[in-house]
């Protein structure tokens, strides 16, 4: 989502209000942490 066409829209703050953007980022961080735990990174 860092490439075209997504980067033309703007940052996550431009799409969602700050509270929802922070929730989305937190969920993504948790998913990434879980993936790292599974692969043992």
SULTA-V312439 format. One record per backbone hydrogen bond with DSSP energy under -0.5 kcal/mol. CO is the residue of the C=O (numbers start at 0). NH is the residue of the N-H. E is the energy in kcal/mol with one decimal. If there is no record, write none. Layout:
{{CO/NH/E} {CO/NH/E}}
This chain:
{{2/5/-1.2} {2/6/-1.2} {4/7/-0.8} {5/8/-1.2} {5/9/-0.8} {10/13/-0.9} {10/14/-1.0} {11/15/-2.8} {16/20/-2.6} {17/21/-2.5} {18/22/-1.7} {19/23/-2.4} {20/24/-2.5} {21/25/-2.2} {22/26/-2.3} {23/27/-2.4} {24/28/-2.5} {25/29/-2.2} {26/30/-2.3} {27/31/-2.6} {28/32/-2.4} {29/33/-2.6} {30/34/-2.3} {31/35/-2.3} {32/36/-2.4} {33/37/-2.1} {34/38/-2.1} {35/39/-1.1} {35/40/-2.1}}
